[in-house]
Amino acid sequence: MTVSKYNCEGYPDPITCCSTSNLEKETKAIRAYRTMVYVCSPFSGDVAGNVENARKYSRFVVEQGCIPITPHLLFPQFLNDNDLMERELGLHFGNVLMSYCTEVWVFGEIISAGMDAEIKRARRKNLKLRYFCSDLKEVIDHA
């Protein structure tokens, strides 16, 4: 997008030109490359609390300059987690999405069975793993 340095009457208009140039720079910064991060956190059990935490974790990923991939916020919107076949389908979809990520960030103090499977899959795929407490402080890898 190019903006004329002149107004409609032909006079120089540096304010419009400069503000538009700044907007262009900010837009380019927003659209810069961002790493895709798979968000690994609990879902079942306290579903309402875990969904709220997953939203918080996803926002944290955005604030770190990355793109959050949080399947347990998406798929329960239309798949029934209490139906075994639909749960498996959702887990499979999550695995597919993990394949497009370069990192997996594990959140919370408790590792559920589903999270454990995701961590093992991430290790098999040689994805970078990072661990965070529920207060978003990073901790050393559990290796």
C-alpha distance (Angstrom), angle and dihedral (degrees) to the residues before:
residue distance angle dihedral
M1 . . .
T2 3.78 . .
V3 3.76 122.3 .
S4 3.76 124.5 -155.5
K5 3.79 115.4 -115.1
Y6 3.82 87.5 -142.2
N7 3.80 132.8 69.5
C8 3.80 124.6 -125.5
E9 3.81 90.3 -84.4
G10 3.79 93.0 54.2
Y11 3.80 97.7 -106.3
P12 3.83 120.8 132.0
D13 3.83 111.5 -92.1
P14 3.83 107.0 -170.2
I15 3.83 95.1 165.1
T16 3.80 95.3 60.5
C17 3.79 91.6 41.2
C18 3.83 94.1 50.0
S19 3.80 95.9 43.9
T20 3.80 91.3 48.6
S21 3.81 90.7 48.0
N22 3.82 89.7 52.5
L23 3.80 90.1 49.5
E24 3.80 89.9 51.6
K25 3.81 90.7 51.5
E26 3.81 92.2 48.5
T27 3.81 91.1 48.6
K28 3.80 91.1 51.1
A29 3.81 90.1 50.2
I30 3.81 91.2 51.3
R31 3.80 91.2 49.4
A32 3.81 94.3 47.2
Y33 3.78 119.1 122.7
R34 3.80 113.7 -73.5
T35 3.78 128.7 -171.3
M36 3.82 114.9 -116.1
V37 3.81 110.5 -124.8
Y38 3.80 124.1 -164.6
V39 3.82 109.6 -139.4
C40 3.81 111.4 -140.6
S41 3.81 114.0 -169.3
P42 3.82 137.9 130.0
F43 3.81 121.0 -74.6
S44 3.80 111.0 168.3
G45 3.79 124.2 65.5
D46 3.80 106.2 37.3
V47 3.80 92.6 25.2
A48 3.82 95.9 173.6
G49 3.82 92.6 49.2
N50 3.79 92.8 42.6
V51 3.81 92.0 50.2
E52 3.80 90.1 50.9
N53 3.82 89.6 49.8
A54 3.82 91.6 47.7
R55 3.80 88.9 54.0
K56 3.81 89.7 50.6
Y57 3.81 91.1 48.3
S58 3.81 91.7 48.1
R59 3.79 91.1 51.0
F60 3.81 88.9 50.1
V61 3.82 89.6 54.0
V62 3.81 89.9 52.5
E63 3.80 90.7 49.1
Q64 3.81 88.3 53.8
G65 3.81 89.0 58.4
C66 3.81 97.8 -103.0
I67 3.80 137.9 112.7
P68 3.83 112.9 -110.1
I69 3.79 118.8 -139.2
T70 3.81 105.2 -165.0
P71 3.82 109.2 169.5
H72 3.80 94.6 178.2
L73 3.81 89.2 63.4
L74 3.80 92.6 50.2
F75 3.79 111.3 36.7
P76 3.83 99.8 47.3
Q77 3.82 85.8 61.8
F78 3.82 88.6 76.6
L79 3.83 106.8 5.5
N80 3.82 122.3 74.1
D81 3.81 108.6 -124.6
N82 3.83 89.3 -163.0
D83 3.82 91.5 60.3
L84 3.83 107.3 82.9
M85 3.82 95.0 -145.9
E86 3.80 93.7 47.7
R87 3.82 91.0 45.5
E88 3.81 89.9 53.4
L89 3.80 89.9 47.8
G90 3.82 90.2 52.5
L91 3.81 91.3 48.3
H92 3.80 89.9 50.2
F93 3.81 91.1 50.2
G94 3.81 89.1 50.6
N95 3.81 90.3 51.8
V96 3.78 90.4 52.7
L97 3.81 91.1 51.0
M98 3.81 91.0 48.4
S99 3.81 87.7 60.6
Y100 3.81 88.8 66.7
C101 3.81 94.0 51.1
T102 3.79 126.9 88.5
E103 3.80 96.1 -159.1
V104 3.81 139.2 31.8
W105 3.79 117.9 -150.9
V106 3.80 115.1 -160.7
F107 3.80 116.0 -154.3
G108 3.79 132.4 -164.3
E109 3.76 138.5 27.3
I110 3.81 96.2 -91.0
I111 3.81 123.2 67.7
S112 3.81 109.9 -153.5
A113 3.80 123.3 -154.9
G114 3.80 90.1 -102.6
M115 3.79 91.7 50.2
D116 3.80 90.6 48.4
A117 3.82 89.5 55.2
E118 3.81 90.5 49.3
I119 3.82 91.7 49.4
K120 3.82 91.0 50.4
R121 3.80 90.7 48.9
A122 3.82 90.6 49.5
R123 3.80 90.1 52.1
R124 3.82 91.5 49.6
K125 3.80 88.7 51.9
N126 3.83 91.1 46.7
L127 3.79 92.3 -122.6
K128 3.78 118.7 162.2
L129 3.82 110.4 -101.9
R130 3.79 123.6 -154.0
Y131 3.80 125.5 -178.8
F132 3.81 126.9 -148.8
C133 3.80 133.2 -178.7
S134 3.79 117.2 -126.4
D135 3.84 87.4 -97.3
L136 3.84 87.7 61.8
K137 3.80 96.0 -110.8
E138 3.80 112.0 140.7
V139 3.81 117.7 -120.6
I140 3.81 132.0 -165.8
D141 3.83 117.3 -82.2
H142 3.81 113.7 -89.5
A143 3.85 88.9 -139.0
